[in-house]
C-alpha cells in the first residue's frame, strides 16, 4: 500500500501510536500538533488521508474538516473523538468527515478505516456530464431533470463518506435504488450490499434476523445463524421502512450503532461490525418521533445526513427515459428479442398521469399494458389509466353535472357516472382491486404486510386476489 497520511493531534503519545501503526501499513506519515501546522502541511504536500483530533490547542478539529472539504474535497478526513462522545462524531460527519474513531483507539478499527479511506482517495469521482452514469443499468437512476441531476450529485458526495444516511421519499420513488447507487460508488463497492424491509419481518424474529443467534438459544434454533449485520461485514446494510421497527428493537439498534458491535441472541460475546448503515422510510420520522413511535436518539444516529428522493410527479419530464429503461428490463425478464415500443399517445398519457405509486406503479402499468398489447406496441388504450386514476384521485369531471354522484363514505373523492352501462358491482370491484394493488406496491409484494395494511387476514387477501385475477 502506498500513500501519505497527515496526523493532527496535540498528544505526542497518540501521534506516535498512529505513526507506528500506519508505518507498518507501508504508509508515509507527517504529523502536526495544531491547526496552524496542519494548514502548512496541507499547502506543502498532497495527502491520501488526514486523521485529526477534535480538540486542538488553537481551535476545533471541525475547522480542519471544513477546510479540507472546501480546498481538498477529494481527500478523506477522519476524526478522533473522546470515548462516548457521539454528538461530536455526528457533528464531524455532518461537516464532511469520512468517518471517526474513538479514544482509546482500537487499532484494528483504525486499520480498517485507513484501508477504506486510502481506497476511496485513489478512486476517481464519477462524472455527471450526462444523464446516465457508469453504474450498472440495474441501479442507474434515469432522468435528465434538474432534481435528478442534483440527486446524482448528492449521491456521489455521500458515497465518499461513511456517515449514516437516511433516505426519505414516497413509496416506489426509488429509495433502494439510491441506496445501491451510494454503495456502488463507495469504497465498499466490492463488499456485500444487503437490503432488508423492516416492516416485512415478524417482530419476534427481528432480533435474530438482524443480529443472528446461536444454536439452542430458543425453540427451533437448531443451528447457529449469522445476522444481517455480520453478513454485510465490510459492506452496506440498508434498512428499508426503518420507522416500522418496534421500540424494543430500536433500543438494540441504537446500541449496535454506538458500539459498532452485535451480540447474537443467546450469546454472551459481542462481535465487532464494520458496516455502512443506510436507512429509509416513506413515513415522516419527525412526526413519528413526536408521536413517540420512534426514538429521538436513534433518529439523530441514523439521520446524520438526509437524502430526499423526489416523487415521479415532481419530475414528469423523466418519464420517457424511465419507461425506456423499464421496457428494456421487461424485455430481458421475458426473453424478448427486442424491447416493446410505446406509442406517442401512450407516452403522452403517462406523462400526464400523477403516479401515486411512483416508479413502481409505472413498471406495474407497463407490465400489464404489454400483456394487453398487440405486436409488442403499447398504446394509450392498453394503459387503462382512467380506471387507475378514478378510484384514488379526485375526478376532473364537472361537479355540477346532474348525472354525477360523489361517494363520500371513505373520503377518497371518487366520482362515477350513472347510466351508460354503469355497474355498481364492477365499480366496487375496481376500487377493491386498486386498493389491493396499492397495498402490494407499498409492501413490495409481501402479501402478509399487504394484508396488514388492508386490515384483513392473509387468507382473505389471497381469496380476493384470486377472485380479482391478481395472482
Secondary structure, DSSP 8 states (H G I E B T S, - for coil): ---EEEEE-S-HHHHHHHHHHHHTTT-EEEEESSHHHHHHHHHH---SEEEEESEETTEEHHHHHHHHHHH-TTSEEEEEE-TT-HHHHHHHHHHT-SEEEESS--HHHHHHHHHHHHHHHTS-----SSSS-SS-GGG-----SHHHHHHHHHHHHHHT----EEEE--TTSSHHHHHHHHHHTSTTTTS-EEEEEGGGS-HHHHHHHHHEE-TTSSTT--S-EE-HHHHTTTSEEEEETGGGS-HHHHHHHHHHHHHTEE--BT-S--EE---EEEEEESS-HHHHHHTTSS-HHHHHHH-SEEEE---GGGGGGGHHHHHHHHHHHHHHHTT-SS--EE-HHHHHHHHH---TTHHHHHHHHHHHHHHH-BTTEE-HHHH-HHHHHHHHS---S-TT-TTEEE--TTS---EEE-STT--HHHHHHHHHHHHHHHHHHHTTT-HHHHHHHHTS-HHHHHHHHHHTT--
